[in-house]
Amino acid sequence: MVKKPRGLFEGKPTRVALFYSMHYAIRAEKLAMEKGLRVKLIPIPRHLSSDCGVCLQHLASESERLREVLESAGVEYDRFEDL
């Protein structure tokens, strides 16, 4: 029996957006959800940063749309990284 991936991203490739502050990360999550993007705040993976904080996980296929949403709302971000 083949198990179907479950969860928000259904086993599809994801990326993370890193932010300069927790405030921007939380605002980005809210804006993205309002636009119908599938996102989730997660702890920043250690291989990406030693900072204590969160980043926004999202589908890799939706990275450009997320960038557009953030830039149009003036939400500053550091960078996008593959997971």
Backbone as JSON, one array per atom type, in Angstrom:
{
  "sequence": "MVKKPRGLFEGKPTRVALFYSMHYAIRAEKLAMEKGLRVKLIPIPRHLSSDCGVCLQHLASESERLREVLESAGVEYDRFEDL",
  "N": [[0.83, -1.17, 0.0], [0.62, 2.17, -0.89], [1.55, 5.04, 0.78], [-0.03, 8.15, 1.04], [1.39, 11.39, 0.93], [0.9, 13.59, 3.66], [-0.4, 16.62, 5.01], [0.32, 20.15, 5.06], [1.97, 20.81, 2.85], [2.04, 18.56, 1.32], [4.2, 16.84, 0.63], [5.56, 18.16, -1.39], [8.24, 20.1, -2.93], [9.76, 22.55, -0.84], [10.54, 25.91, 0.22], [12.18, 28.43, 2.21], [11.56, 31.64, 3.56], [13.58, 34.08, 4.87], [13.72, 36.52, 7.43], [14.37, 39.89, 8.66], [13.38, 40.47, 11.11], [11.2, 39.23, 13.71], [8.75, 40.44, 13.63], [8.4, 41.12, 10.88], [8.28, 38.53, 9.82], [5.92, 37.47, 10.93], [4.05, 39.26, 9.92], [4.37, 38.74, 7.2], [3.44, 36.1, 7.05], [0.71, 36.48, 7.6], [-0.1, 38.16, 5.44], [0.5, 36.48, 3.23], [-1.22, 34.32, 3.68], [-3.67, 35.59, 3.42], [-3.63, 36.0, 0.7], [-3.98, 33.5, -0.22], [-1.83, 31.73, -0.29], [0.03, 28.84, 0.63], [1.5, 28.63, 3.63], [3.81, 28.44, 6.42], [4.96, 29.25, 9.62], [8.1, 28.44, 10.85], [10.8, 27.24, 12.98], [14.01, 28.69, 12.32], [16.11, 26.77, 10.31], [19.14, 25.36, 11.51], [21.32, 25.13, 9.76], [21.02, 27.27, 8.1], [21.01, 29.61, 9.59], [22.3, 30.86, 12.66], [20.85, 32.37, 14.25], [18.27, 32.98, 16.61], [15.02, 32.39, 15.9], [12.26, 32.67, 13.58], [11.18, 31.45, 10.37], [9.56, 31.61, 7.15], [8.02, 28.99, 5.81], [7.23, 27.72, 2.61], [5.63, 26.64, -0.47], [7.9, 25.75, -3.01], [7.22, 26.32, -5.61], [5.67, 28.56, -5.33], [7.26, 30.69, -4.7], [7.93, 33.04, -6.22], [5.48, 34.37, -6.35], [5.08, 34.84, -3.62], [7.24, 36.57, -3.11], [6.39, 38.79, -4.63], [4.06, 39.51, -3.21], [5.17, 40.22, -0.71], [6.92, 42.33, -1.42], [5.16, 44.19, -2.57], [3.74, 44.93, -0.34], [5.63, 46.1, 1.19], [7.14, 44.59, 2.96], [10.08, 43.74, 4.43], [12.61, 41.38, 3.65], [15.22, 38.96, 4.18], [16.35, 36.79, 2.62], [15.59, 34.05, 0.32], [15.6, 30.55, 0.67], [16.31, 27.17, -0.3], [14.93, 24.19, 1.08]],
  "CA": [[0.0, 0.0, 0.0], [1.39, 3.41, -0.98], [1.02, 6.08, 1.67], [-0.09, 9.49, 0.48], [1.92, 12.41, 1.84], [-0.14, 14.39, 4.3], [0.05, 17.88, 5.57], [0.14, 21.4, 4.33], [2.71, 20.88, 1.59], [1.79, 17.29, 0.63], [5.43, 16.26, 0.14], [6.12, 18.93, -2.51], [9.43, 20.87, -2.54], [9.5, 23.8, -0.14], [11.6, 26.88, 0.46], [11.9, 29.29, 3.35], [11.89, 33.06, 3.48], [14.17, 34.56, 6.12], [13.39, 37.92, 7.66], [15.23, 40.64, 9.56], [12.78, 40.51, 12.45], [10.02, 38.4, 13.95], [7.62, 41.25, 13.19], [8.23, 40.93, 9.44], [7.88, 37.14, 9.56], [4.51, 37.32, 11.29], [3.29, 40.04, 8.94], [4.45, 38.01, 5.93], [2.53, 34.96, 7.15], [-0.66, 36.98, 7.5], [-0.33, 38.61, 4.06], [0.52, 35.33, 2.33], [-2.45, 33.55, 3.89], [-4.76, 36.38, 2.83], [-3.54, 35.83, -0.76], [-4.23, 32.09, -0.55], [-0.6, 30.94, -0.36], [0.2, 27.89, 1.73], [2.71, 29.0, 4.36], [3.87, 28.01, 7.82], [6.1, 29.74, 10.37], [8.87, 27.36, 11.47], [12.1, 27.7, 13.46], [15.03, 28.76, 11.26], [17.03, 25.62, 10.35], [20.48, 25.76, 11.96], [22.27, 25.24, 8.65], [20.79, 28.54, 7.42], [21.32, 30.73, 10.47], [22.4, 30.52, 14.08], [19.93, 33.27, 14.97], [17.08, 32.4, 17.2], [13.89, 33.04, 15.27], [11.41, 31.88, 12.71], [11.17, 31.76, 8.94], [8.28, 31.28, 6.55], [8.1, 27.88, 4.86], [6.22, 27.81, 1.56], [5.91, 25.81, -1.64], [8.92, 26.33, -3.9], [6.54, 26.81, -6.81], [4.99, 29.81, -5.02], [8.24, 31.67, -4.24], [7.82, 34.32, -6.92], [4.24, 35.02, -5.9], [5.33, 35.32, -2.26], [8.09, 37.77, -3.25], [5.54, 39.88, -5.11], [3.19, 39.9, -2.11], [5.98, 40.9, 0.29], [7.42, 43.6, -1.95], [4.06, 45.14, -2.76], [3.3, 45.38, 0.99], [6.75, 46.74, 1.88], [7.69, 43.72, 4.0], [11.48, 43.46, 4.15], [13.07, 40.02, 3.92], [16.64, 38.78, 3.97], [16.56, 35.96, 1.43], [14.85, 32.81, 0.18], [16.5, 29.41, 0.62], [15.71, 25.85, -0.46], [15.05, 23.28, 2.25]],
  "C": [[0.89, 1.25, 0.0], [0.74, 4.45, -0.09], [1.05, 7.41, 0.95], [0.56, 10.47, 1.46], [0.79, 13.25, 2.41], [0.45, 15.69, 4.78], [-0.13, 19.03, 4.61], [0.79, 21.39, 2.96], [2.66, 19.57, 0.78], [3.04, 16.7, -0.02], [6.07, 16.99, -1.03], [7.33, 19.72, -2.01], [9.04, 22.2, -1.9], [10.76, 24.64, -0.05], [11.24, 27.62, 1.73], [12.3, 30.72, 3.02], [12.41, 33.46, 4.85], [13.98, 36.06, 6.22], [14.35, 38.55, 8.65], [14.67, 40.72, 10.97], [11.56, 39.6, 12.5], [8.77, 39.13, 13.46], [7.35, 41.05, 11.7], [7.76, 39.51, 9.1], [6.4, 36.94, 9.83], [3.62, 38.07, 10.3], [3.25, 39.32, 7.59], [3.5, 36.82, 5.94], [1.09, 35.41, 6.94], [-0.99, 37.39, 6.06], [-0.42, 37.44, 3.09], [-0.77, 34.51, 2.46], [-3.65, 34.28, 3.31], [-4.8, 36.23, 1.31], [-3.72, 34.37, -1.18], [-2.99, 31.24, -0.71], [-0.52, 30.02, 0.84], [1.54, 28.19, 2.4], [2.63, 28.51, 5.8], [5.12, 28.62, 8.47], [6.78, 28.55, 11.05], [10.17, 27.95, 12.04], [13.11, 27.72, 12.31], [15.94, 27.54, 11.38], [18.45, 26.09, 10.67], [21.47, 25.91, 10.82], [22.1, 26.54, 7.86], [21.17, 29.74, 8.29], [21.4, 30.24, 11.91], [21.5, 31.42, 14.92], [18.77, 32.48, 15.53], [15.89, 33.1, 16.55], [13.11, 32.09, 14.39], [11.58, 32.33, 11.26], [9.83, 31.27, 8.39], [8.48, 30.19, 5.5], [6.95, 28.01, 3.88], [6.58, 26.88, 0.42], [6.92, 26.5, -2.53], [8.27, 26.93, -5.14], [5.83, 28.14, -6.59], [5.95, 30.91, -4.56], [8.09, 33.02, -4.92], [6.57, 35.08, -6.5], [4.42, 35.59, -4.5], [6.2, 36.57, -2.29], [7.26, 38.99, -3.65], [4.65, 40.41, -3.98], [3.98, 40.71, -1.08], [6.44, 42.27, -0.19], [6.32, 44.63, -2.13], [3.55, 45.7, -1.42], [4.43, 46.06, 1.77], [7.32, 45.92, 3.02], [9.13, 43.34, 3.61], [11.82, 42.02, 4.51], [14.56, 39.93, 3.6], [16.89, 38.01, 2.68], [15.62, 34.76, 1.44], [15.86, 31.68, 0.03], [15.71, 28.12, 0.41], [15.87, 25.06, 0.83], [15.55, 21.94, 1.8]]
}
